[in-house]
Amino acid sequence: MSPIPSTQLLTQLQWRYATKQFDSTAKICPEDWAALEESLILTPSSFGLQPWKFIVVTDPAVREQLKAVSWGQGQVTDCSHHVVFAIRTDVDQDFIQANMKLTAEVRGVPLDSLAGLQKVILGFLPNVNVQEWSTRQAYIALGNFMTSAALIGVDTCPMEGIDPAQYDRILGLEAKKLKTVVACSAGYRASGDKYANLKKVRFPKSEIVSAV
């Protein structure tokens, strides 16, 4: 494996911005989209539990409905792919057991060898607000997705300006034991998006990074 140069990473992070206007005719090629879906799958999560699901909305009619409950933001309908980041509402003992079984299968270890880890997880979850914890995990996935997109030259726009309850209704998520957290449009910037060339406004490093 050959890591990319740090200069390339910073160049792409400088290039990316929260795209306000997408070119509705420009579509992400299947190979690049497959890679971005893999970036979602490969996102790390606490205990490796992956308490999420990512709904990729490409149906124009559904997108029009979502746009109406996204403050009318055009990114929803003009982007190539609109991704809804949802959390599971059934992170319970059965879900954890399924995760342990999958881990044992993938790593080729006895299921009972994971009993200690399972006990730790079962002891942890009752002491936290599971939906809030799952939401934080979803934001890790969002960040990973946006950075991965930037590295291959795909634009994104994270969107909290949505009505999660209406997203749930339109997508039928409640019956699937899912709950919308945030969305992200992906595609390619329109040539007329005035925000593309604006300088990034960031506090000095000395004010936001410290060492002890």
C-alpha positions in Angstrom: 0.0 0.0 0.0 1.3 3.5 -0.9 -0.2 6.3 1.2 -1.0 9.5 -0.6 1.3 12.5 0.0 0.2 14.8 2.8 0.3 17.6 0.2 -2.4 15.8 -1.9 -4.6 15.4 1.2 -4.4 19.1 2.0 -4.9 20.1 -1.6 -8.2 18.2 -1.8 -9.4 19.4 1.6 -8.8 23.0 0.4 -10.6 22.2 -2.8 -13.8 20.8 -1.1 -16.5 23.1 0.2 -20.2 22.7 1.1 -21.5 22.8 -2.5 -24.5 25.0 -2.8 -25.3 24.4 -6.5 -24.7 21.1 -8.3 -24.6 20.4 -12.0 -27.7 18.3 -12.4 -26.4 16.7 -15.6 -23.1 15.5 -14.0 -23.4 12.0 -12.5 -20.9 10.1 -10.4 -19.6 7.1 -12.4 -20.5 3.7 -11.0 -16.9 2.9 -10.1 -16.5 6.0 -8.0 -19.9 5.6 -6.4 -19.0 2.0 -5.5 -15.9 3.3 -3.8 -17.9 5.9 -1.8 -20.3 3.3 -0.7 -17.4 1.2 0.5 -16.1 4.3 2.4 -19.4 4.3 4.3 -19.1 0.6 5.1 -15.5 1.0 6.2 -16.3 3.8 8.6 -15.1 3.0 12.2 -17.7 2.9 15.0 -17.6 2.4 18.7 -17.2 -1.3 19.5 -17.5 -1.8 15.8 -21.3 -2.0 16.2 -22.2 0.1 13.1 -25.6 1.3 14.5 -26.6 2.9 11.2 -28.0 2.5 7.7 -27.3 4.7 4.7 -30.1 5.3 2.3 -29.1 6.4 -1.2 -31.9 8.3 -2.8 -31.8 8.5 -6.6 -35.5 8.4 -7.4 -36.4 11.9 -8.8 -40.0 11.8 -7.4 -38.8 10.9 -3.9 -36.1 13.6 -4.0 -38.8 16.2 -4.9 -40.6 15.2 -1.7 -37.4 15.4 0.3 -36.6 18.8 -1.1 -39.9 20.1 0.2 -38.9 19.1 3.7 -35.3 20.3 3.3 -36.0 24.0 3.3 -36.3 23.8 -0.5 -32.6 23.3 -0.9 -31.9 22.5 -4.6 -28.9 20.3 -3.7 -31.4 17.5 -2.9 -32.7 17.3 -6.5 -29.7 18.5 -8.5 -27.0 16.3 -7.0 -26.0 12.9 -8.4 -26.7 11.0 -5.2 -28.5 12.1 -2.1 -27.5 10.1 1.0 -29.6 9.9 4.2 -27.7 8.9 7.3 -30.0 7.0 9.6 -29.5 5.4 13.0 -30.9 2.1 14.1 -33.5 2.2 16.9 -33.1 -1.5 17.7 -29.6 -1.5 19.2 -30.4 -4.1 21.7 -29.1 -7.5 23.0 -30.2 -9.3 19.8 -28.4 -6.7 17.6 -25.3 -7.0 19.7 -25.4 -10.8 19.6 -25.7 -10.6 15.8 -22.7 -8.4 15.7 -20.7 -10.8 17.8 -21.7 -13.7 15.5 -20.6 -11.8 12.5 -17.3 -10.9 14.1 -16.6 -14.6 14.9 -17.4 -15.6 11.4 -15.3 -13.0 9.7 -12.3 -13.4 12.0 -12.6 -17.2 12.3 -12.7 -17.3 16.0 -15.1 -19.1 18.4 -18.1 -17.1 19.3 -17.5 -17.8 23.0 -14.1 -16.1 22.8 -16.0 -12.8 22.4 -18.1 -13.2 25.5 -15.9 -10.7 27.4 -16.4 -8.1 24.7 -20.1 -8.7 24.6 -20.4 -8.3 28.4 -18.5 -5.0 28.2 -20.9 -3.7 25.5 -24.0 -4.9 27.3 -22.7 -3.1 30.4 -22.0 0.1 28.5 -25.2 0.7 26.6 -27.6 1.0 29.6 -25.5 3.8 30.9 -25.8 6.0 27.8 -28.5 7.5 25.7 -28.2 5.0 22.9 -29.8 7.2 20.2 -27.5 10.1 21.0 -24.5 7.7 21.0 -25.7 6.3 17.6 -26.1 9.8 16.2 -22.5 10.6 17.1 -21.4 7.4 15.3 -23.4 8.6 12.2 -21.5 11.8 12.1 -18.2 9.9 12.0 -19.6 8.2 8.9 -20.6 11.6 7.4 -17.1 13.0 7.9 -15.5 9.9 6.4 -17.8 10.1 3.4 -17.1 13.7 2.7 -13.3 13.3 3.0 -13.4 10.2 0.8 -15.4 12.1 -1.8 -13.0 15.0 -1.8 -10.0 12.7 -2.3 -11.6 11.4 -5.6 -12.8 14.8 -6.7 -16.5 14.4 -5.8 -18.3 17.4 -4.3 -20.6 17.1 -1.2 -22.9 19.2 0.8 -23.8 18.0 4.4 -27.4 19.0 5.3 -28.8 19.4 8.7 -31.4 21.8 7.3 -33.9 19.0 6.9 -37.0 17.8 8.8 -35.9 14.4 10.1 -39.4 13.3 11.0 -40.6 14.0 7.5 -37.7 12.2 6.0 -38.6 9.2 8.1 -42.2 9.4 6.9 -41.3 9.8 3.2 -38.8 7.0 3.3 -40.8 4.7 5.6 -38.0 4.4 8.1 -40.0 4.0 11.3 -41.2 0.6 10.2 -37.7 -0.4 9.4 -36.5 0.7 12.9 -34.5 3.6 11.5 -34.3 7.3 12.3 -32.9 10.1 10.1 -30.0 12.0 11.5 -28.5 14.0 8.7 -28.2 14.0 4.9 -25.5 14.6 2.4 -25.7 15.4 -1.3 -22.9 14.3 -3.6 -22.1 15.1 -7.2 -20.2 17.8 -9.1 -20.4 21.6 -8.6 -22.1 23.8 -11.1 -19.8 26.2 -12.9 -21.9 29.1 -11.6 -21.7 28.3 -7.9 -20.2 31.5 -6.5 -19.2 29.7 -3.3 -16.7 27.4 -5.0 -13.9 30.0 -5.1 -14.5 31.8 -1.8 -11.6 31.6 0.6 -12.1 29.3 3.6 -12.6 31.2 6.9 -10.9 29.4 9.7 -9.5 30.5 13.1 -5.7 30.5 13.4 -4.2 27.1 14.3 -2.9 28.6 17.5 -6.5 29.1 18.6 -7.9 25.7 17.8 -5.0 23.3 18.1 -3.0 22.9 21.3 -0.5 20.5 22.8 0.0 19.4 26.4 
